[in-house]
């Protein structure tokens, strides 16, 4: 798989009681902070590590 500009296919979950606030299901980083960038997930995030294994530049 070639590197993409944005990665938005990660599992998300509600963040607290906020109606429109979501976070990555695995690393719990706010989706606004992730901003579609793989490197904005935590380095040990399951989504990030699995996705990085599939990327060929």
N, CA, C and O atoms as a CHARMM CRD file, in Angstrom:
* protein
*
  228
    1    1 UNK  N      0.84700  -1.17800   0.00000 PROA 1      0.00000
    2    1 UNK  CA     0.00000   0.00000   0.00000 PROA 1      0.00000
    3    1 UNK  C      0.89400   1.24300   0.00000 PROA 1      0.00000
    4    1 UNK  O      1.84600   1.33100   0.77500 PROA 1      0.00000
    5    2 UNK  N      0.58300   2.18700  -0.86300 PROA 2      0.00000
    6    2 UNK  CA     1.34600   3.43300  -0.89100 PROA 2      0.00000
    7    2 UNK  C      0.90700   4.33600   0.25500 PROA 2      0.00000
    8    2 UNK  O     -0.22200   4.25800   0.73700 PROA 2      0.00000
    9    3 UNK  N      1.82800   5.19200   0.67500 PROA 3      0.00000
   10    3 UNK  CA     1.52000   6.15100   1.73900 PROA 3      0.00000
   11    3 UNK  C      0.44800   7.11800   1.25300 PROA 3      0.00000
   12    3 UNK  O      0.51700   7.62700   0.13500 PROA 3      0.00000
   13    4 UNK  N     -0.53000   7.36000   2.09500 PROA 4      0.00000
   14    4 UNK  CA    -1.60200   8.30300   1.79500 PROA 4      0.00000
   15    4 UNK  C     -1.32100   9.62100   2.50600 PROA 4      0.00000
   16    4 UNK  O     -0.48400   9.68800   3.40600 PROA 4      0.00000
   17    5 UNK  N     -2.02100  10.65500   2.09900 PROA 5      0.00000
   18    5 UNK  CA    -1.88400  11.94300   2.77800 PROA 5      0.00000
   19    5 UNK  C     -2.61900  11.90100   4.11200 PROA 5      0.00000
   20    5 UNK  O     -2.08200  12.32400   5.13600 PROA 5      0.00000
   21    6 UNK  N     -3.85000  11.38800   4.09700 PROA 6      0.00000
   22    6 UNK  CA    -4.66500  11.34100   5.31000 PROA 6      0.00000
   23    6 UNK  C     -5.12900   9.91400   5.58900 PROA 6      0.00000
   24    6 UNK  O     -5.41800   9.14600   4.67100 PROA 6      0.00000
   25    7 UNK  N     -5.19100   9.58000   6.86600 PROA 7      0.00000
   26    7 UNK  CA    -5.68500   8.28100   7.31900 PROA 7      0.00000
   27    7 UNK  C     -6.85600   8.53200   8.26800 PROA 7      0.00000
   28    7 UNK  O     -6.67200   8.98200   9.39900 PROA 7      0.00000
   29    8 UNK  N     -8.05500   8.23300   7.78900 PROA 8      0.00000
   30    8 UNK  CA    -9.23800   8.49900   8.60900 PROA 8      0.00000
   31    8 UNK  C    -10.07000   7.24100   8.83900 PROA 8      0.00000
   32    8 UNK  O    -11.21400   7.32200   9.28600 PROA 8      0.00000
   33    9 UNK  N     -9.49900   6.08500   8.53500 PROA 9      0.00000
   34    9 UNK  CA   -10.25500   4.83800   8.66800 PROA 9      0.00000
   35    9 UNK  C    -10.03100   4.13800  10.00700 PROA 9      0.00000
   36    9 UNK  O    -10.34900   2.95700  10.15000 PROA 9      0.00000
   37   10 UNK  N     -9.48900   4.85500  10.97900 PROA 10     0.00000
   38   10 UNK  CA    -9.25100   4.24600  12.29200 PROA 10     0.00000
   39   10 UNK  C    -10.54400   4.21800  13.10600 PROA 10     0.00000
   40   10 UNK  O    -11.39400   5.09200  12.94000 PROA 10     0.00000
   41   11 UNK  N    -10.70300   3.21800  13.98800 PROA 11     0.00000
   42   11 UNK  CA   -11.90200   3.13300  14.82200 PROA 11     0.00000
   43   11 UNK  C    -11.96700   4.30300  15.80400 PROA 11     0.00000
   44   11 UNK  O    -10.97400   4.65100  16.44300 PROA 11     0.00000
   45   12 UNK  N    -13.13400   4.89000  15.90800 PROA 12     0.00000
   46   12 UNK  CA   -13.31900   6.04300  16.79200 PROA 12     0.00000
   47   12 UNK  C    -14.38800   5.74200  17.82900 PROA 12     0.00000
   48   12 UNK  O    -15.25300   4.88800  17.63400 PROA 12     0.00000
   49   13 UNK  N    -14.30400   6.46200  18.92900 PROA 13     0.00000
   50   13 UNK  CA   -15.30700   6.34800  19.98900 PROA 13     0.00000
   51   13 UNK  C    -15.56600   7.73000  20.56100 PROA 13     0.00000
   52   13 UNK  O    -14.73800   8.63400  20.44500 PROA 13     0.00000
   53   14 UNK  N    -16.74500   7.88100  21.18800 PROA 14     0.00000
   54   14 UNK  CA   -17.07800   9.15600  21.82500 PROA 14     0.00000
   55   14 UNK  C    -16.06200   9.47900  22.90400 PROA 14     0.00000
   56   14 UNK  O    -15.51500   8.59800  23.56700 PROA 14     0.00000
   57   15 UNK  N    -15.83200  10.76800  23.05700 PROA 15     0.00000
   58   15 UNK  CA   -14.88500  11.24000  24.05800 PROA 15     0.00000
   59   15 UNK  C    -15.67100  11.93600  25.16200 PROA 15     0.00000
   60   15 UNK  O    -16.16500  13.04700  24.97400 PROA 15     0.00000
   61   16 UNK  N    -15.78200  11.28900  26.29200 PROA 16     0.00000
   62   16 UNK  CA   -16.50200  11.87600  27.41800 PROA 16     0.00000
   63   16 UNK  C    -17.96600  12.09900  27.10700 PROA 16     0.00000
   64   16 UNK  O    -18.59100  11.30700  26.40000 PROA 16     0.00000
   65   17 UNK  N    -18.51400  13.18800  27.64200 PROA 17     0.00000
   66   17 UNK  CA   -19.92600  13.50700  27.45800 PROA 17     0.00000
   67   17 UNK  C    -20.18600  14.43200  26.27700 PROA 17     0.00000
   68   17 UNK  O    -21.34100  14.72200  25.96500 PROA 17     0.00000
   69   18 UNK  N    -19.13600  14.89700  25.61900 PROA 18     0.00000
   70   18 UNK  CA   -19.29800  15.82600  24.49900 PROA 18     0.00000
   71   18 UNK  C    -19.99300  15.12200  23.33100 PROA 18     0.00000
   72   18 UNK  O    -19.66200  13.98600  22.99000 PROA 18     0.00000
   73   19 UNK  N    -20.94400  15.80300  22.73500 PROA 19     0.00000
   74   19 UNK  CA   -21.75800  15.21300  21.67900 PROA 19     0.00000
   75   19 UNK  C    -20.96200  14.93300  20.40700 PROA 19     0.00000
   76   19 UNK  O    -21.13500  13.88400  19.78700 PROA 19     0.00000
   77   20 UNK  N    -20.09300  15.85900  20.01500 PROA 20     0.00000
   78   20 UNK  CA   -19.37600  15.72700  18.74700 PROA 20     0.00000
   79   20 UNK  C    -17.87800  15.54400  18.93400 PROA 20     0.00000
   80   20 UNK  O    -17.11200  15.85300  18.02200 PROA 20     0.00000
   81   21 UNK  N    -17.44100  15.05600  20.07500 PROA 21     0.00000
   82   21 UNK  CA   -16.01700  14.83600  20.32500 PROA 21     0.00000
   83   21 UNK  C    -15.71400  13.34300  20.22700 PROA 21     0.00000
   84   21 UNK  O    -16.34500  12.52000  20.89100 PROA 21     0.00000
   85   22 UNK  N    -14.74700  13.01800  19.39500 PROA 22     0.00000
   86   22 UNK  CA   -14.36100  11.62500  19.19500 PROA 22     0.00000
   87   22 UNK  C    -12.86500  11.46500  19.39500 PROA 22     0.00000
   88   22 UNK  O    -12.10200  12.42900  19.31900 PROA 22     0.00000
   89   23 UNK  N    -12.45900  10.22200  19.65500 PROA 23     0.00000
   90   23 UNK  CA   -11.04800   9.91200  19.83800 PROA 23     0.00000
   91   23 UNK  C    -10.76300   8.55300  19.20600 PROA 23     0.00000
   92   23 UNK  O    -11.67200   7.76100  18.95800 PROA 23     0.00000
   93   24 UNK  N     -9.48800   8.30600  18.95400 PROA 24     0.00000
   94   24 UNK  CA    -9.08100   6.99500  18.45200 PROA 24     0.00000
   95   24 UNK  C     -9.40600   5.95000  19.51300 PROA 24     0.00000
   96   24 UNK  O     -9.12400   6.15100  20.69500 PROA 24     0.00000
   97   25 UNK  N     -9.98500   4.85900  19.10100 PROA 25     0.00000
   98   25 UNK  CA   -10.36300   3.79600  20.03200 PROA 25     0.00000
   99   25 UNK  C     -9.14300   3.19500  20.72700 PROA 25     0.00000
  100   25 UNK  O     -9.24500   2.74000  21.86600 PROA 25     0.00000
  101   26 UNK  N     -8.00100   3.18900  20.06000 PROA 26     0.00000
  102   26 UNK  CA    -6.81300   2.53300  20.59700 PROA 26     0.00000
  103   26 UNK  C     -5.93200   3.45000  21.44200 PROA 26     0.00000
  104   26 UNK  O     -5.58800   3.09900  22.57000 PROA 26     0.00000
  105   27 UNK  N     -5.56300   4.61500  20.92000 PROA 27     0.00000
  106   27 UNK  CA    -4.61600   5.47300  21.65300 PROA 27     0.00000
  107   27 UNK  C     -5.29000   6.60700  22.41700 PROA 27     0.00000
  108   27 UNK  O     -4.63400   7.32000  23.17700 PROA 27     0.00000
  109   28 UNK  N     -6.60600   6.77700  22.21800 PROA 28     0.00000
  110   28 UNK  CA    -7.41300   7.76500  22.94400 PROA 28     0.00000
  111   28 UNK  C     -7.04500   9.21800  22.62700 PROA 28     0.00000
  112   28 UNK  O     -7.38900  10.11800  23.39300 PROA 28     0.00000
  113   29 UNK  N     -6.35200   9.45800  21.51200 PROA 29     0.00000
  114   29 UNK  CA    -6.02700  10.82000  21.09900 PROA 29     0.00000
  115   29 UNK  C     -7.24400  11.40600  20.38300 PROA 29     0.00000
  116   29 UNK  O     -7.88700  10.73300  19.57700 PROA 29     0.00000
  117   30 UNK  N     -7.55000  12.66100  20.68600 PROA 30     0.00000
  118   30 UNK  CA    -8.66900  13.38200  20.08400 PROA 30     0.00000
  119   30 UNK  C     -8.51700  13.41300  18.56100 PROA 30     0.00000
  120   30 UNK  O     -7.42100  13.64000  18.05000 PROA 30     0.00000
  121   31 UNK  N     -9.61200  13.18400  17.84100 PROA 31     0.00000
  122   31 UNK  CA    -9.55300  13.17000  16.37700 PROA 31     0.00000
  123   31 UNK  C     -9.14000  14.52000  15.80200 PROA 31     0.00000
  124   31 UNK  O     -8.54800  14.57600  14.72400 PROA 31     0.00000
  125   32 UNK  N     -9.44300  15.59900  16.50200 PROA 32     0.00000
  126   32 UNK  CA    -9.02400  16.92500  16.03400 PROA 32     0.00000
  127   32 UNK  C     -7.49800  17.03300  16.09400 PROA 32     0.00000
  128   32 UNK  O     -6.88300  17.61300  15.19900 PROA 32     0.00000
  129   33 UNK  N     -6.89300  16.48500  17.13100 PROA 33     0.00000
  130   33 UNK  CA    -5.42700  16.50000  17.24900 PROA 33     0.00000
  131   33 UNK  C     -4.78100  15.55600  16.23900 PROA 33     0.00000
  132   33 UNK  O     -3.70100  15.84400  15.72300 PROA 33     0.00000
  133   34 UNK  N     -5.43200  14.44000  15.95700 PROA 34     0.00000
  134   34 UNK  CA    -4.90200  13.50300  14.96000 PROA 34     0.00000
  135   34 UNK  C     -4.92500  14.14900  13.58500 PROA 34     0.00000
  136   34 UNK  O     -3.96000  14.03400  12.82900 PROA 34     0.00000
  137   35 UNK  N     -6.01100  14.82300  13.25800 PROA 35     0.00000
  138   35 UNK  CA    -6.13100  15.58900  12.02100 PROA 35     0.00000
  139   35 UNK  C     -5.80500  14.75900  10.77400 PROA 35     0.00000
  140   35 UNK  O     -5.27400  15.28700   9.79600 PROA 35     0.00000
  141   36 UNK  N     -6.12100  13.47000  10.81100 PROA 36     0.00000
  142   36 UNK  CA    -5.90700  12.61700   9.64900 PROA 36     0.00000
  143   36 UNK  C     -4.47600  12.15800   9.42600 PROA 36     0.00000
  144   36 UNK  O     -4.20000  11.46300   8.44800 PROA 36     0.00000
  145   37 UNK  N     -3.56200  12.53000  10.31300 PROA 37     0.00000
  146   37 UNK  CA    -2.15300  12.19500  10.13700 PROA 37     0.00000
  147   37 UNK  C     -1.76300  10.98700  10.98100 PROA 37     0.00000
  148   37 UNK  O     -1.99300  10.95900  12.19000 PROA 37     0.00000
  149   38 UNK  N     -1.18400  10.01700  10.34500 PROA 38     0.00000
  150   38 UNK  CA    -0.79000   8.78500  11.01900 PROA 38     0.00000
  151   38 UNK  C      0.18200   9.05700  12.16000 PROA 38     0.00000
  152   38 UNK  O      0.09300   8.43500  13.21900 PROA 38     0.00000
  153   39 UNK  N      1.10100   9.97900  11.94700 PROA 39     0.00000
  154   39 UNK  CA     2.11100  10.27800  12.96900 PROA 39     0.00000
  155   39 UNK  C      1.54800  11.01600  14.18200 PROA 39     0.00000
  156   39 UNK  O      2.25700  11.18600  15.17500 PROA 39     0.00000
  157   40 UNK  N      0.30400  11.45300  14.12600 PROA 40     0.00000
  158   40 UNK  CA    -0.31200  12.11300  15.27900 PROA 40     0.00000
  159   40 UNK  C     -0.96800  11.12600  16.24800 PROA 40     0.00000
  160   40 UNK  O     -1.40500  11.51800  17.33000 PROA 40     0.00000
  161   41 UNK  N     -1.03800   9.85300  15.86500 PROA 41     0.00000
  162   41 UNK  CA    -1.43300   8.81800  16.81900 PROA 41     0.00000
  163   41 UNK  C     -0.22000   8.56500  17.70800 PROA 41     0.00000
  164   41 UNK  O      0.90400   8.88000  17.31800 PROA 41     0.00000
  165   42 UNK  N     -0.42900   8.00500  18.88600 PROA 42     0.00000
  166   42 UNK  CA     0.70200   7.64900  19.74500 PROA 42     0.00000
  167   42 UNK  C      1.58000   6.61600  19.03600 PROA 42     0.00000
  168   42 UNK  O      1.06900   5.80600  18.26300 PROA 42     0.00000
  169   43 UNK  N      2.88600   6.63100  19.28400 PROA 43     0.00000
  170   43 UNK  CA     3.78500   5.67700  18.62000 PROA 43     0.00000
  171   43 UNK  C      3.41400   4.21400  18.86800 PROA 43     0.00000
  172   43 UNK  O      3.68300   3.36100  18.02200 PROA 43     0.00000
  173   44 UNK  N      2.80700   3.91600  20.00200 PROA 44     0.00000
  174   44 UNK  CA     2.43300   2.53400  20.30900 PROA 44     0.00000
  175   44 UNK  C      0.96200   2.22800  20.00800 PROA 44     0.00000
  176   44 UNK  O      0.45300   1.18600  20.42100 PROA 44     0.00000
  177   45 UNK  N      0.28600   3.11200  19.30300 PROA 45     0.00000
  178   45 UNK  CA    -1.12100   2.91000  18.93300 PROA 45     0.00000
  179   45 UNK  C     -1.22800   1.69900  18.00000 PROA 45     0.00000
  180   45 UNK  O     -0.48600   1.59400  17.02400 PROA 45     0.00000
  181   46 UNK  N     -2.14300   0.79900  18.30400 PROA 46     0.00000
  182   46 UNK  CA    -2.32100  -0.40900  17.49400 PROA 46     0.00000
  183   46 UNK  C     -2.64900  -0.05100  16.04700 PROA 46     0.00000
  184   46 UNK  O     -2.10300  -0.65000  15.12000 PROA 46     0.00000
  185   47 UNK  N     -3.53200   0.91500  15.85200 PROA 47     0.00000
  186   47 UNK  CA    -3.89000   1.33000  14.48800 PROA 47     0.00000
  187   47 UNK  C     -2.65200   1.81100  13.74700 PROA 47     0.00000
  188   47 UNK  O     -2.40300   1.39100  12.61700 PROA 47     0.00000
  189   48 UNK  N     -1.87500   2.68900  14.37500 PROA 48     0.00000
  190   48 UNK  CA    -0.68400   3.24900  13.73100 PROA 48     0.00000
  191   48 UNK  C      0.34100   2.16100  13.40100 PROA 48     0.00000
  192   48 UNK  O      0.84800   2.11100  12.28000 PROA 48     0.00000
  193   49 UNK  N      0.64800   1.30100  14.35500 PROA 49     0.00000
  194   49 UNK  CA     1.67600   0.28300  14.11600 PROA 49     0.00000
  195   49 UNK  C      1.25300  -0.70300  13.02700 PROA 49     0.00000
  196   49 UNK  O      2.07300  -1.10400  12.20100 PROA 49     0.00000
  197   50 UNK  N     -0.00900  -1.09000  13.02300 PROA 50     0.00000
  198   50 UNK  CA    -0.48700  -2.00900  11.98500 PROA 50     0.00000
  199   50 UNK  C     -0.50100  -1.33800  10.61200 PROA 50     0.00000
  200   50 UNK  O     -0.14800  -1.96200   9.61200 PROA 50     0.00000
  201   51 UNK  N     -0.90400  -0.08300  10.56200 PROA 51     0.00000
  202   51 UNK  CA    -0.95300   0.63700   9.28700 PROA 51     0.00000
  203   51 UNK  C      0.45700   0.86000   8.74200 PROA 51     0.00000
  204   51 UNK  O      0.67400   0.74700   7.53600 PROA 51     0.00000
  205   52 UNK  N      1.41700   1.17500   9.61500 PROA 52     0.00000
  206   52 UNK  CA     2.79900   1.39400   9.17900 PROA 52     0.00000
  207   52 UNK  C      3.40600   0.12300   8.58600 PROA 52     0.00000
  208   52 UNK  O      4.26300   0.20600   7.70700 PROA 52     0.00000
  209   53 UNK  N      2.98400  -1.03300   9.04400 PROA 53     0.00000
  210   53 UNK  CA     3.48500  -2.30400   8.50000 PROA 53     0.00000
  211   53 UNK  C      3.05400  -2.50600   7.05200 PROA 53     0.00000
  212   53 UNK  O      3.74000  -3.19000   6.29200 PROA 53     0.00000
  213   54 UNK  N      1.92600  -1.92000   6.66400 PROA 54     0.00000
  214   54 UNK  CA     1.38400  -2.13200   5.32100 PROA 54     0.00000
  215   54 UNK  C      1.85700  -1.09100   4.31100 PROA 54     0.00000
  216   54 UNK  O      1.59200  -1.22800   3.11700 PROA 54     0.00000
  217   55 UNK  N      2.54800  -0.06200   4.76800 PROA 55     0.00000
  218   55 UNK  CA     2.95000   1.03100   3.88200 PROA 55     0.00000
  219   55 UNK  C      4.27000   0.69500   3.19100 PROA 55     0.00000
  220   55 UNK  O      5.25300   0.33200   3.83700 PROA 55     0.00000
  221   56 UNK  N      4.27000   0.82200   1.87300 PROA 56     0.00000
  222   56 UNK  CA     5.49800   0.71000   1.09500 PROA 56     0.00000
  223   56 UNK  C      5.69000   2.01400   0.35200 PROA 56     0.00000
  224   56 UNK  O      4.79000   2.48200  -0.34500 PROA 56     0.00000
  225   57 UNK  N      6.82900   2.58200   0.49900 PROA 57     0.00000
  226   57 UNK  CA     7.07100   3.88800  -0.13100 PROA 57     0.00000
  227   57 UNK  C      7.64300   3.72600  -1.51600 PROA 57     0.00000
  228   57 UNK  O      7.90900   4.71800  -2.19400 PROA 57     0.00000
